[in-house]
Amino acid sequence: MQPSLSQTCALCEASLTGKNRSKEHIIPNAIGGRKKTAGFICNKCNNKRGERWDADLAKQLNWFSLVTGISRQHGAPPKQIVQTVEGDKYWLLSDGSFFPGGPPYSEEDINGSVKISITTKTIAEAKQHLKGISRKHPKFDVEKALNELEIKTDYLKSPLHVSLSLGGPDAGRSLVKTAYAFASACGVANSACNKALQYLLDDKLENIPFGLAYLSDLIQSRPKDKIFHCVSLHGDPGTKLLWSYIEYFGIFRVVVLLSDAYSGQIKNEVYSIDPIDGSSVGVKVKSDVTPEEFSRILSGNGLNHENYRAAADYALPIILQRAQSRNLDSVVRDGFDHAAKSLGIKEGEEIPKEKAAEFTALMMEKISPYIAHLVQSSHRSPP
């Protein structure tokens, strides 16, 4: 049975009608969330506050979204500049590939002649750039430039530097809003979440109602081969506490206090998904957190470094394996297309038996450098 929709906005108490009732993603869609609630906040509050909060959180988690290849309702995660430990910069794209971080186009005057350098990801992009150059420089020979194009595939020679932190007032409010929205979707009156409401409305509030949760693993029987997003809701009138546990990408773990004066029914609800395809992930969250652990989390002392390292050791190999799998799929696909084009085999046609060996050899021209890269990377990795 679905809970009845609230008739007023949780943040401004405006009436929620068909025109201004916002369909709010509980977990931000920018990081792969799917589930929505229509009885939480109005469009004005979502546009004024919610989108800014979620945008900051999504920006901080964008590397994880790009590497894992999450799907979103509106477009792909934006590309971003990443840097290796040796200082080289690259654009990380939504398909998981990298692109040189230097300027894609430059002009240099050499003794009265103009030297033009362009770097593009695809031949189609190169052709578009060259056509634009020909309009600016009428004497430019497009056909000659196309014949001189150099197609080069390279791989990172040192590991990336990745930030594993999440913080700041806007990202923090996104976390609290997610917990608040889930409580609303579970039938809790918006007015019952006093701590969340105070924090979301008062930008100067110093009593932050959430904290890092690494004193113990609050997920029961954690999946060993899958990362997930989850938000849970736990309410007990006996303790008067209404709280939420949030986990993103298997590594970012937070507890949010929604109310310290809860008097409703006992609540134990979990919404958990695979951020890559939105499918449900069956996880259970421990609701019997001790008062001592709860107090330490909310006082800012919920970071146990060994447990945090364990969280990273759990999530990062899964994430990197996902990235490697996506890269391999892309390389194989490019190799297949290269072989088919070289042999004049059109899409949908079968590979003639007499050309099978040549087809395989042409594919391996594209795939072998990637395999060599994987071997070299494994030798560089610490034991």
BALOBA-1460 file (C-alpha; in Angstrom, 3 decimals):
// residues 383
<rec num="1" residu="m" x="0.000" y="0.000" z="0.000"/>
<rec num="2" residu="q" x="1.416" y="3.369" z="-1.042"/>
<rec num="3" residu="p" x="1.428" y="6.168" z="1.566"/>
<rec num="4" residu="s" x="-0.818" y="9.127" z="0.790"/>
<rec num="5" residu="l" x="0.917" y="12.150" z="-0.711"/>
<rec num="6" residu="s" x="1.604" y="15.143" z="1.497"/>
<rec num="7" residu="q" x="-0.387" y="18.222" z="0.576"/>
<rec num="8" residu="t" x="2.242" y="20.764" z="1.627"/>
<rec num="9" residu="c" x="5.908" y="21.299" z="0.783"/>
<rec num="10" residu="a" x="8.299" y="20.053" z="3.467"/>
<rec num="11" residu="l" x="10.450" y="23.178" z="3.209"/>
<rec num="12" residu="c" x="8.076" y="26.093" z="2.642"/>
<rec num="13" residu="e" x="4.613" y="24.619" z="3.387"/>
<rec num="14" residu="a" x="3.248" y="25.753" z="0.002"/>
<rec num="15" residu="s" x="0.320" y="23.681" z="-1.186"/>
<rec num="16" residu="l" x="1.403" y="20.821" z="-3.418"/>
<rec num="17" residu="t" x="-0.808" y="20.899" z="-6.489"/>
<rec num="18" residu="g" x="-0.407" y="19.374" z="-9.905"/>
<rec num="19" residu="k" x="1.405" y="22.473" z="-11.116"/>
<rec num="20" residu="n" x="4.032" y="22.798" z="-8.427"/>
<rec num="21" residu="r" x="4.340" y="19.271" z="-7.052"/>
<rec num="22" residu="s" x="7.954" y="18.265" z="-7.700"/>
<rec num="23" residu="k" x="8.728" y="14.654" z="-8.585"/>
<rec num="24" residu="e" x="11.837" y="14.470" z="-6.450"/>
<rec num="25" residu="h" x="14.416" y="11.722" z="-6.886"/>
<rec num="26" residu="i" x="15.152" y="10.275" z="-3.458"/>
<rec num="27" residu="i" x="18.718" y="9.360" z="-4.368"/>
<rec num="28" residu="p" x="19.840" y="12.045" z="-6.859"/>
<rec num="29" residu="n" x="19.434" y="10.919" z="-10.456"/>
<rec num="30" residu="a" x="22.772" y="12.636" z="-11.168"/>
<rec num="31" residu="i" x="24.478" y="9.667" z="-9.464"/>
<rec num="32" residu="g" x="22.078" y="7.009" z="-10.759"/>
<rec num="33" residu="g" x="19.027" y="7.262" z="-8.470"/>
<rec num="34" residu="r" x="15.647" y="6.172" z="-9.851"/>
<rec num="35" residu="k" x="12.917" y="6.223" z="-7.209"/>
<rec num="36" residu="k" x="10.848" y="9.422" z="-6.986"/>
<rec num="37" residu="t" x="8.419" y="10.870" z="-4.487"/>
<rec num="38" residu="a" x="5.787" y="13.437" z="-5.423"/>
<rec num="39" residu="g" x="4.668" y="14.400" z="-1.921"/>
<rec num="40" residu="f" x="7.812" y="16.006" z="-0.597"/>
<rec num="41" residu="i" x="8.736" y="19.465" z="-1.880"/>
<rec num="42" residu="c" x="7.460" y="21.978" z="-4.406"/>
<rec num="43" residu="n" x="9.119" y="22.865" z="-7.699"/>
<rec num="44" residu="k" x="10.270" y="26.238" z="-6.377"/>
<rec num="45" residu="c" x="12.135" y="24.742" z="-3.408"/>
<rec num="46" residu="n" x="13.578" y="21.991" z="-5.574"/>
<rec num="47" residu="n" x="14.871" y="24.521" z="-8.121"/>
<rec num="48" residu="k" x="16.089" y="27.007" z="-5.503"/>
<rec num="49" residu="r" x="17.695" y="24.607" z="-3.059"/>
<rec num="50" residu="g" x="17.537" y="20.947" z="-4.006"/>
<rec num="51" residu="e" x="19.177" y="21.150" z="-7.417"/>
<rec num="52" residu="r" x="22.123" y="23.134" z="-6.025"/>
<rec num="53" residu="w" x="22.636" y="20.651" z="-3.191"/>
<rec num="54" residu="d" x="22.461" y="17.628" z="-5.495"/>
<rec num="55" residu="a" x="24.719" y="19.254" z="-8.101"/>
<rec num="56" residu="d" x="27.483" y="19.724" z="-5.536"/>
<rec num="57" residu="l" x="27.212" y="16.132" z="-4.337"/>
<rec num="58" residu="a" x="27.190" y="14.840" z="-7.925"/>
<rec num="59" residu="k" x="30.271" y="16.908" z="-8.754"/>
<rec num="60" residu="q" x="32.193" y="15.372" z="-5.855"/>
<rec num="61" residu="l" x="31.121" y="11.855" z="-6.882"/>
<rec num="62" residu="n" x="31.496" y="12.399" z="-10.627"/>
<rec num="63" residu="w" x="34.664" y="10.297" z="-10.962"/>
<rec num="64" residu="f" x="32.806" y="7.283" z="-9.591"/>
<rec num="65" residu="s" x="29.859" y="7.929" z="-11.918"/>
<rec num="66" residu="l" x="32.133" y="8.165" z="-14.976"/>
<rec num="67" residu="v" x="34.277" y="5.144" z="-14.164"/>
<rec num="68" residu="t" x="31.370" y="2.820" z="-13.369"/>
<rec num="69" residu="g" x="29.222" y="4.077" z="-16.252"/>
<rec num="70" residu="i" x="26.025" y="4.864" z="-14.379"/>
<rec num="71" residu="s" x="22.862" y="5.547" z="-16.348"/>
<rec num="72" residu="r" x="20.861" y="8.716" z="-15.704"/>
<rec num="73" residu="q" x="17.470" y="10.012" z="-16.738"/>
<rec num="74" residu="h" x="18.943" y="13.049" z="-18.474"/>
<rec num="75" residu="g" x="22.236" y="12.549" z="-20.301"/>
<rec num="76" residu="a" x="25.559" y="11.118" z="-19.219"/>
<rec num="77" residu="p" x="27.760" y="12.374" z="-16.355"/>
<rec num="78" residu="p" x="29.875" y="15.338" z="-17.500"/>
<rec num="79" residu="k" x="33.497" y="14.765" z="-18.456"/>
<rec num="80" residu="q" x="36.089" y="15.931" z="-15.959"/>
<rec num="81" residu="i" x="39.799" y="16.569" z="-15.744"/>
<rec num="82" residu="v" x="41.740" y="13.894" z="-13.849"/>
<rec num="83" residu="q" x="45.413" y="13.751" z="-12.990"/>
<rec num="84" residu="t" x="47.876" y="10.895" z="-12.673"/>
<rec num="85" residu="v" x="50.238" y="10.624" z="-9.725"/>
<rec num="86" residu="e" x="52.980" y="11.837" z="-12.091"/>
<rec num="87" residu="g" x="51.029" y="15.025" z="-12.852"/>
<rec num="88" residu="d" x="49.716" y="14.275" z="-16.361"/>
<rec num="89" residu="k" x="46.196" y="15.589" z="-16.963"/>
<rec num="90" residu="y" x="43.452" y="13.940" z="-19.005"/>
<rec num="91" residu="w" x="39.759" y="14.342" z="-19.655"/>
<rec num="92" residu="l" x="37.820" y="11.365" z="-18.317"/>
<rec num="93" residu="l" x="34.822" y="10.820" z="-20.607"/>
<rec num="94" residu="s" x="31.447" y="9.231" z="-19.916"/>
<rec num="95" residu="d" x="32.383" y="6.055" z="-21.817"/>
<rec num="96" residu="g" x="35.278" y="5.518" z="-19.404"/>
<rec num="97" residu="s" x="37.970" y="6.522" z="-21.894"/>
<rec num="98" residu="f" x="40.596" y="9.246" z="-21.521"/>
<rec num="99" residu="f" x="41.470" y="12.178" z="-23.720"/>
<rec num="100" residu="p" x="44.577" y="14.407" z="-23.509"/>
<rec num="101" residu="g" x="44.000" y="17.297" z="-21.153"/>
<rec num="102" residu="g" x="45.861" y="19.876" z="-23.223"/>
<rec num="103" residu="p" x="44.193" y="22.329" z="-25.626"/>
<rec num="104" residu="p" x="42.413" y="20.392" z="-28.425"/>
<rec num="105" residu="y" x="43.183" y="23.137" z="-30.966"/>
<rec num="106" residu="s" x="46.124" y="25.483" z="-31.416"/>
<rec num="107" residu="e" x="47.585" y="27.735" z="-34.090"/>
<rec num="108" residu="e" x="51.249" y="28.706" z="-34.357"/>
<rec num="109" residu="d" x="52.773" y="31.225" z="-36.775"/>
<rec num="110" residu="i" x="56.020" y="29.835" z="-38.231"/>
<rec num="111" residu="n" x="57.767" y="32.150" z="-40.685"/>
<rec num="112" residu="g" x="54.521" y="33.401" z="-42.144"/>
<rec num="113" residu="s" x="52.896" y="29.985" z="-42.266"/>
<rec num="114" residu="v" x="50.288" y="28.787" z="-39.794"/>
<rec num="115" residu="k" x="50.869" y="25.461" z="-38.096"/>
<rec num="116" residu="i" x="47.585" y="24.010" z="-36.848"/>
<rec num="117" residu="s" x="47.395" y="21.212" z="-34.298"/>
<rec num="118" residu="i" x="44.132" y="19.480" z="-33.369"/>
<rec num="119" residu="t" x="43.400" y="16.546" z="-31.119"/>
<rec num="120" residu="t" x="40.036" y="14.794" z="-31.351"/>
<rec num="121" residu="k" x="38.550" y="11.582" z="-30.049"/>
<rec num="122" residu="t" x="37.041" y="10.404" z="-33.349"/>
<rec num="123" residu="i" x="37.586" y="10.788" z="-37.097"/>
<rec num="124" residu="a" x="34.146" y="12.417" z="-37.357"/>
<rec num="125" residu="e" x="35.180" y="15.098" z="-34.862"/>
<rec num="126" residu="a" x="38.423" y="15.659" z="-36.782"/>
<rec num="127" residu="k" x="36.516" y="16.173" z="-40.036"/>
<rec num="128" residu="q" x="34.254" y="18.755" z="-38.389"/>
<rec num="129" residu="h" x="37.263" y="20.639" z="-37.017"/>
<rec num="130" residu="l" x="38.984" y="20.576" z="-40.408"/>
<rec num="131" residu="k" x="35.912" y="21.967" z="-42.164"/>
<rec num="132" residu="g" x="35.823" y="24.808" z="-39.661"/>
<rec num="133" residu="i" x="39.516" y="25.505" z="-40.259"/>
<rec num="134" residu="s" x="38.944" y="25.624" z="-44.026"/>
<rec num="135" residu="r" x="36.347" y="28.347" z="-43.559"/>
<rec num="136" residu="k" x="38.808" y="30.404" z="-41.528"/>
<rec num="137" residu="h" x="41.760" y="29.622" z="-43.824"/>
<rec num="138" residu="p" x="40.453" y="29.254" z="-47.431"/>
<rec num="139" residu="k" x="43.799" y="27.938" z="-48.700"/>
<rec num="140" residu="f" x="43.771" y="25.079" z="-46.201"/>
<rec num="141" residu="d" x="43.775" y="21.671" z="-47.953"/>
<rec num="142" residu="v" x="41.207" y="19.547" z="-46.093"/>
<rec num="143" residu="e" x="41.808" y="16.388" z="-48.144"/>
<rec num="144" residu="k" x="45.563" y="16.532" z="-47.563"/>
<rec num="145" residu="a" x="45.010" y="17.020" z="-43.825"/>
<rec num="146" residu="l" x="42.634" y="14.047" z="-43.713"/>
<rec num="147" residu="n" x="45.257" y="11.874" z="-45.403"/>
<rec num="148" residu="e" x="47.853" y="13.009" z="-42.853"/>
<rec num="149" residu="l" x="45.682" y="12.274" z="-39.812"/>
<rec num="150" residu="e" x="47.458" y="10.139" z="-37.229"/>
<rec num="151" residu="i" x="45.284" y="7.726" z="-35.300"/>
<rec num="152" residu="k" x="46.916" y="6.818" z="-32.018"/>
<rec num="153" residu="t" x="45.742" y="4.791" z="-29.042"/>
<rec num="154" residu="d" x="47.683" y="5.106" z="-25.816"/>
<rec num="155" residu="y" x="47.144" y="4.110" z="-22.188"/>
<rec num="156" residu="l" x="47.868" y="5.724" z="-18.859"/>
<rec num="157" residu="k" x="51.409" y="5.071" z="-17.714"/>
<rec num="158" residu="s" x="50.806" y="5.885" z="-14.041"/>
<rec num="159" residu="p" x="47.829" y="5.552" z="-11.665"/>
<rec num="160" residu="l" x="45.243" y="8.276" z="-11.236"/>
<rec num="161" residu="h" x="45.047" y="10.460" z="-8.161"/>
<rec num="162" residu="v" x="41.489" y="10.059" z="-6.847"/>
<rec num="163" residu="s" x="39.805" y="11.927" z="-3.996"/>
<rec num="164" residu="l" x="37.833" y="9.704" z="-1.628"/>
<rec num="165" residu="s" x="36.325" y="12.546" z="0.387"/>
<rec num="166" residu="l" x="32.789" y="13.888" z="0.448"/>
<rec num="167" residu="g" x="31.811" y="17.046" z="2.289"/>
<rec num="168" residu="g" x="30.731" y="20.659" z="2.332"/>
<rec num="169" residu="p" x="27.428" y="22.309" z="3.254"/>
<rec num="170" residu="d" x="25.643" y="21.742" z="-0.070"/>
<rec num="171" residu="a" x="26.616" y="18.063" z="-0.432"/>
<rec num="172" residu="g" x="25.712" y="17.586" z="3.236"/>
<rec num="173" residu="r" x="22.268" y="19.038" z="2.654"/>
<rec num="174" residu="s" x="21.817" y="16.749" z="-0.328"/>
<rec num="175" residu="l" x="22.419" y="13.785" z="1.988"/>
<rec num="176" residu="v" x="19.930" y="15.101" z="4.552"/>
<rec num="177" residu="k" x="17.378" y="15.835" z="1.818"/>
<rec num="178" residu="t" x="17.685" y="12.262" z="0.551"/>
<rec num="179" residu="a" x="17.003" y="10.864" z="4.026"/>
<rec num="180" residu="y" x="14.118" y="13.319" z="4.492"/>
<rec num="181" residu="a" x="12.582" y="12.494" z="1.095"/>
<rec num="182" residu="f" x="12.773" y="8.751" z="1.789"/>
<rec num="183" residu="a" x="11.051" y="9.243" z="5.138"/>
<rec num="184" residu="s" x="8.303" y="11.184" z="3.352"/>
<rec num="185" residu="a" x="7.958" y="8.400" z="0.759"/>
<rec num="186" residu="c" x="7.649" y="5.876" z="3.618"/>
<rec num="187" residu="g" x="4.663" y="7.724" z="5.070"/>
<rec num="188" residu="v" x="6.373" y="9.805" z="7.773"/>
<rec num="189" residu="a" x="4.845" y="13.254" z="8.110"/>
<rec num="190" residu="n" x="7.199" y="15.987" z="6.905"/>
<rec num="191" residu="s" x="6.689" y="17.845" z="10.181"/>
<rec num="192" residu="a" x="7.996" y="14.814" z="12.128"/>
<rec num="193" residu="c" x="11.554" y="15.261" z="10.801"/>
<rec num="194" residu="n" x="12.473" y="18.233" z="12.993"/>
<rec num="195" residu="k" x="16.258" y="17.873" z="12.866"/>
<rec num="196" residu="a" x="16.367" y="17.527" z="9.076"/>
<rec num="197" residu="l" x="14.000" y="20.452" z="8.558"/>
<rec num="198" residu="q" x="15.995" y="22.775" z="10.823"/>
<rec num="199" residu="y" x="19.231" y="21.950" z="9.038"/>
<rec num="200" residu="l" x="17.855" y="22.348" z="5.518"/>
<rec num="201" residu="l" x="16.253" y="25.720" z="6.260"/>
<rec num="202" residu="d" x="19.023" y="27.317" z="8.338"/>
<rec num="203" residu="d" x="22.276" y="27.827" z="6.423"/>
<rec num="204" residu="k" x="24.034" y="28.930" z="9.627"/>
<rec num="205" residu="l" x="22.953" y="26.002" z="11.792"/>
<rec num="206" residu="e" x="26.028" y="24.587" z="13.527"/>
<rec num="207" residu="n" x="24.387" y="21.453" z="14.943"/>
<rec num="208" residu="i" x="24.860" y="19.186" z="11.906"/>
<rec num="209" residu="p" x="22.453" y="16.200" z="12.055"/>
<rec num="210" residu="f" x="24.671" y="13.665" z="10.259"/>
<rec num="211" residu="g" x="28.091" y="12.074" z="10.474"/>
<rec num="212" residu="l" x="30.439" y="9.578" z="8.874"/>
<rec num="213" residu="a" x="29.540" y="5.990" z="9.772"/>
<rec num="214" residu="y" x="32.698" y="3.857" z="9.828"/>
<rec num="215" residu="l" x="32.653" y="2.538" z="13.390"/>
<rec num="216" residu="s" x="31.063" y="-0.704" z="12.175"/>
<rec num="217" residu="d" x="29.578" y="-2.020" z="8.944"/>
<rec num="218" residu="l" x="25.843" y="-1.319" z="9.142"/>
<rec num="219" residu="i" x="25.103" y="-3.520" z="6.116"/>
<rec num="220" residu="q" x="24.224" y="-7.108" z="6.988"/>
<rec num="221" residu="s" x="25.678" y="-9.791" z="4.677"/>
<rec num="222" residu="r" x="27.250" y="-7.201" z="2.383"/>
<rec num="223" residu="p" x="27.434" y="-8.349" z="-1.294"/>
<rec num="224" residu="k" x="31.041" y="-9.193" z="-2.141"/>
<rec num="225" residu="d" x="30.942" y="-8.433" z="-5.847"/>
<rec num="226" residu="k" x="28.612" y="-5.447" z="-6.163"/>
<rec num="227" residu="i" x="28.594" y="-1.804" z="-5.142"/>
<rec num="228" residu="f" x="25.289" y="-0.067" z="-4.550"/>
<rec num="229" residu="h" x="23.493" y="3.049" z="-3.416"/>
<rec num="230" residu="c" x="21.155" y="2.723" z="-0.479"/>
<rec num="231" residu="v" x="19.104" y="4.837" z="1.884"/>
<rec num="232" residu="s" x="17.349" y="3.340" z="4.895"/>
<rec num="233" residu="l" x="14.847" y="4.595" z="7.445"/>
<rec num="234" residu="h" x="14.670" y="3.529" z="11.097"/>
<rec num="235" residu="g" x="12.163" y="4.883" z="13.600"/>
<rec num="236" residu="d" x="11.528" y="3.789" z="17.192"/>
<rec num="237" residu="p" x="9.114" y="5.660" z="19.481"/>
<rec num="238" residu="g" x="10.826" y="3.967" z="22.426"/>
<rec num="239" residu="t" x="14.110" y="5.781" z="21.787"/>
<rec num="240" residu="k" x="12.348" y="8.728" z="20.052"/>
<rec num="241" residu="l" x="14.918" y="8.481" z="17.257"/>
<rec num="242" residu="l" x="14.152" y="8.605" z="13.544"/>
<rec num="243" residu="w" x="17.302" y="8.160" z="11.479"/>
<rec num="244" residu="s" x="18.678" y="7.079" z="8.134"/>
<rec num="245" residu="y" x="21.744" y="5.289" z="6.814"/>
<rec num="246" residu="i" x="23.025" y="6.346" z="3.387"/>
<rec num="247" residu="e" x="25.701" y="4.618" z="1.319"/>
<rec num="248" residu="y" x="26.943" y="5.663" z="-2.121"/>
<rec num="249" residu="f" x="29.198" y="3.573" z="-4.382"/>
<rec num="250" residu="g" x="29.922" y="1.200" z="-1.509"/>
<rec num="251" residu="i" x="32.436" y="3.569" z="0.075"/>
<rec num="252" residu="f" x="30.670" y="6.764" z="1.241"/>
<rec num="253" residu="r" x="28.718" y="5.933" z="4.410"/>
<rec num="254" residu="v" x="26.707" y="8.378" z="6.504"/>
<rec num="255" residu="v" x="24.088" y="8.328" z="9.262"/>
<rec num="256" residu="v" x="21.472" y="11.112" z="9.282"/>
<rec num="257" residu="l" x="19.372" y="12.017" z="12.327"/>
<rec num="258" residu="l" x="15.917" y="13.059" z="11.136"/>
<rec num="259" residu="s" x="14.259" y="13.496" z="14.525"/>
<rec num="260" residu="d" x="15.000" y="13.093" z="18.241"/>
<rec num="261" residu="a" x="11.307" y="13.361" z="19.159"/>
<rec num="262" residu="y" x="9.815" y="10.603" z="17.027"/>
<rec num="263" residu="s" x="6.485" y="9.187" z="18.253"/>
<rec num="264" residu="g" x="5.201" y="7.314" z="15.204"/>
<rec num="265" residu="q" x="5.216" y="3.645" z="14.270"/>
<rec num="266" residu="i" x="8.358" y="1.508" z="14.215"/>
<rec num="267" residu="k" x="10.068" y="1.919" z="10.845"/>
<rec num="268" residu="n" x="12.686" y="-0.258" z="9.162"/>
<rec num="269" residu="e" x="12.755" y="0.415" z="5.420"/>
<rec num="270" residu="v" x="15.541" y="0.162" z="2.818"/>
<rec num="271" residu="y" x="15.793" y="1.375" z="-0.767"/>
<rec num="272" residu="s" x="18.909" y="0.027" z="-2.500"/>
<rec num="273" residu="i" x="19.911" y="-0.040" z="-6.172"/>
<rec num="274" residu="d" x="22.750" y="-0.820" z="-8.535"/>
<rec num="275" residu="p" x="23.699" y="2.673" z="-9.822"/>
<rec num="276" residu="i" x="24.755" y="1.245" z="-13.196"/>
<rec num="277" residu="d" x="21.349" y="-0.006" z="-14.315"/>
<rec num="278" residu="g" x="18.953" y="0.921" z="-11.497"/>
<rec num="279" residu="s" x="18.137" y="-2.678" z="-10.609"/>
<rec num="280" residu="s" x="17.195" y="-3.464" z="-7.033"/>
<rec num="281" residu="v" x="19.879" y="-4.778" z="-4.679"/>
<rec num="282" residu="g" x="18.649" y="-6.750" z="-1.706"/>
<rec num="283" residu="v" x="20.518" y="-5.463" z="1.338"/>
<rec num="284" residu="k" x="19.578" y="-5.157" z="4.982"/>
<rec num="285" residu="v" x="20.690" y="-2.376" z="7.310"/>
<rec num="286" residu="k" x="21.292" y="-2.969" z="10.998"/>
<rec num="287" residu="s" x="18.785" y="-0.964" z="13.011"/>
<rec num="288" residu="d" x="20.174" y="-1.843" z="16.460"/>
<rec num="289" residu="v" x="22.988" y="0.709" z="16.515"/>
<rec num="290" residu="t" x="24.124" y="1.230" z="20.113"/>
<rec num="291" residu="p" x="23.501" y="4.639" z="21.713"/>
<rec num="292" residu="e" x="27.269" y="5.035" z="22.121"/>
<rec num="293" residu="e" x="27.983" y="4.429" z="18.430"/>
<rec num="294" residu="f" x="25.111" y="6.664" z="17.401"/>
<rec num="295" residu="s" x="26.363" y="9.470" z="19.639"/>
<rec num="296" residu="r" x="29.923" y="9.176" z="18.331"/>
<rec num="297" residu="i" x="28.756" y="9.334" z="14.725"/>
<rec num="298" residu="l" x="26.676" y="12.465" z="15.243"/>
<rec num="299" residu="s" x="29.420" y="14.161" z="17.251"/>
<rec num="300" residu="g" x="31.835" y="13.813" z="14.314"/>
<rec num="301" residu="n" x="33.781" y="10.853" z="15.708"/>
<rec num="302" residu="g" x="32.438" y="8.162" z="13.397"/>
<rec num="303" residu="l" x="35.602" y="7.680" z="11.345"/>
<rec num="304" residu="n" x="37.568" y="4.560" z="12.207"/>
<rec num="305" residu="h" x="40.533" y="4.523" z="9.834"/>
<rec num="306" residu="e" x="40.813" y="0.734" z="9.652"/>
<rec num="307" residu="n" x="37.126" y="0.410" z="8.792"/>
<rec num="308" residu="y" x="37.396" y="3.240" z="6.269"/>
<rec num="309" residu="r" x="40.310" y="1.448" z="4.622"/>
<rec num="310" residu="a" x="38.240" y="-1.740" z="4.593"/>
<rec num="311" residu="a" x="35.426" y="0.149" z="2.853"/>
<rec num="312" residu="a" x="37.858" y="1.406" z="0.203"/>
<rec num="313" residu="d" x="39.396" y="-2.064" z="-0.184"/>
<rec num="314" residu="y" x="35.891" y="-3.440" z="-0.726"/>
<rec num="315" residu="a" x="34.578" y="-0.840" z="-3.181"/>
<rec num="316" residu="l" x="37.565" y="0.211" z="-5.286"/>
<rec num="317" residu="p" x="38.459" y="-3.214" z="-6.741"/>
<rec num="318" residu="i" x="34.831" y="-3.657" z="-7.834"/>
<rec num="319" residu="i" x="34.795" y="-0.175" z="-9.370"/>
<rec num="320" residu="l" x="38.119" y="-0.645" z="-11.150"/>
<rec num="321" residu="q" x="37.099" y="-4.084" z="-12.415"/>
<rec num="322" residu="r" x="33.977" y="-2.478" z="-13.851"/>
<rec num="323" residu="a" x="36.142" y="0.183" z="-15.548"/>
<rec num="324" residu="q" x="38.475" y="-2.468" z="-16.954"/>
<rec num="325" residu="s" x="35.546" y="-4.474" z="-18.284"/>
<rec num="326" residu="r" x="34.106" y="-1.397" z="-20.015"/>
<rec num="327" residu="n" x="37.490" y="-0.596" z="-21.553"/>
<rec num="328" residu="l" x="37.901" y="-4.154" z="-22.821"/>
<rec num="329" residu="d" x="34.415" y="-4.107" z="-24.378"/>
<rec num="330" residu="s" x="35.279" y="-0.844" z="-26.114"/>
<rec num="331" residu="v" x="38.624" y="-2.151" z="-27.391"/>
<rec num="332" residu="v" x="37.056" y="-5.354" z="-28.726"/>
<rec num="333" residu="r" x="34.296" y="-3.363" z="-30.402"/>
<rec num="334" residu="d" x="36.831" y="-1.016" z="-32.028"/>
<rec num="335" residu="g" x="38.919" y="-4.020" z="-33.115"/>
<rec num="336" residu="f" x="35.912" y="-5.686" z="-34.706"/>
<rec num="337" residu="d" x="34.948" y="-2.501" z="-36.561"/>
<rec num="338" residu="h" x="38.551" y="-2.022" z="-37.737"/>
<rec num="339" residu="a" x="38.766" y="-5.567" z="-39.090"/>
<rec num="340" residu="a" x="35.368" y="-5.401" z="-40.782"/>
<rec num="341" residu="k" x="36.133" y="-2.074" z="-42.441"/>
<rec num="342" residu="s" x="39.571" y="-3.239" z="-43.598"/>
<rec num="343" residu="l" x="38.077" y="-6.325" z="-45.256"/>
<rec num="344" residu="g" x="35.006" y="-4.591" z="-46.649"/>
<rec num="345" residu="i" x="32.564" y="-6.552" z="-44.507"/>
<rec num="346" residu="k" x="29.362" y="-4.598" z="-43.989"/>
<rec num="347" residu="e" x="27.341" y="-4.524" z="-40.782"/>
<rec num="348" residu="g" x="25.213" y="-7.642" z="-40.442"/>
<rec num="349" residu="e" x="27.226" y="-9.681" z="-42.939"/>
<rec num="350" residu="e" x="28.864" y="-12.941" z="-41.926"/>
<rec num="351" residu="i" x="32.647" y="-13.164" z="-41.927"/>
<rec num="352" residu="p" x="33.706" y="-15.378" z="-44.857"/>
<rec num="353" residu="k" x="35.591" y="-18.489" z="-43.712"/>
<rec num="354" residu="e" x="38.518" y="-17.718" z="-46.007"/>
<rec num="355" residu="k" x="38.923" y="-14.319" z="-44.313"/>
<rec num="356" residu="a" x="38.508" y="-15.495" z="-40.708"/>
<rec num="357" residu="a" x="42.252" y="-15.712" z="-39.966"/>
<rec num="358" residu="e" x="42.913" y="-12.296" z="-41.496"/>
<rec num="359" residu="f" x="39.930" y="-10.854" z="-39.626"/>
<rec num="360" residu="t" x="41.317" y="-12.164" z="-36.328"/>
<rec num="361" residu="a" x="44.761" y="-10.762" z="-37.073"/>
<rec num="362" residu="l" x="43.312" y="-7.330" z="-37.835"/>
<rec num="363" residu="m" x="41.298" y="-7.395" z="-34.616"/>
<rec num="364" residu="m" x="44.417" y="-8.259" z="-32.634"/>
<rec num="365" residu="e" x="46.160" y="-5.192" z="-34.069"/>
<rec num="366" residu="k" x="43.758" y="-3.141" z="-31.976"/>
<rec num="367" residu="i" x="43.423" y="-5.444" z="-28.970"/>
<rec num="368" residu="s" x="47.090" y="-6.417" z="-28.408"/>
<rec num="369" residu="p" x="48.243" y="-2.963" z="-27.175"/>
<rec num="370" residu="y" x="45.496" y="-3.014" z="-24.528"/>
<rec num="371" residu="i" x="46.458" y="-6.516" z="-23.394"/>
<rec num="372" residu="a" x="50.094" y="-5.399" z="-23.158"/>
<rec num="373" residu="h" x="48.968" y="-2.404" z="-21.099"/>
<rec num="374" residu="l" x="47.098" y="-4.696" z="-18.682"/>
<rec num="375" residu="v" x="50.163" y="-6.901" z="-18.283"/>
<rec num="376" residu="q" x="52.433" y="-3.925" z="-17.637"/>
<rec num="377" residu="s" x="49.932" y="-2.467" z="-15.150"/>
<rec num="378" residu="s" x="49.799" y="-5.734" z="-13.217"/>
<rec num="379" residu="h" x="53.606" y="-5.748" z="-12.962"/>
<rec num="380" residu="r" x="53.590" y="-2.185" z="-11.635"/>
<rec num="381" residu="s" x="50.928" y="-2.911" z="-9.035"/>
<rec num="382" residu="p" x="52.177" y="-3.487" z="-5.486"/>
<rec num="383" residu="p" x="51.863" y="-7.040" z="-4.152"/>
